[in-house]
Amino acid sequence: MTGATESTPGRVVAVVPVVNAANALTALRLVLVPVFAVSVIMSGMTHTGWQMAACLIFAVASATDLVDGWIARRFGLVTSVGKVADPIADKALTGAALVLLSWYDQLPWWVTALILVRELGITGLRFWVIRHGVIAASRGGKVKTALQILAIAWYLWPMPAALAAVGPWIMAAAVLVTVATGFDYITQALRLRRRPH
């Protein structure tokens, strides 16, 4: 025995570049938020052409949320910047849409306030427990997002009166799921905080 030990090569950790396809889509979503807001303001929720433009911009921006997450997971492009920027972009887009719809008397202010308080509260909870674990998006959370997007798009698009009447029902479903999943996330957060480490 010479006392020499066999060296074990350290594990190589791949460094994910901040500038990547997933983060680029998140950045695009952030850029589209003011473009969307201007389109809604130009429409005054009375000009059909601008309403259509606002709805289409909102739809494209919402689609980037689905695509950037898939790209990040599929190709291992998850970054700390993306983890922070993605929810900010989501809340900015949804928040702008809800506030503008309420501003133009399309949506009661209490609905906007309830959804925004829930969204900002859950984002805060995620940061509160980040050292203990990650609150993953649940199936209910994904249903909530889909219902919110559908409801907002329904309000934005210049629908005939008969179809426009469906909008409040979709939004009601979105609100119910939003509140229910909010309580579920609170339970998850408290469980993570109490878990021994």
Disulfide bonds with the S-S distance in Angstrom:
none
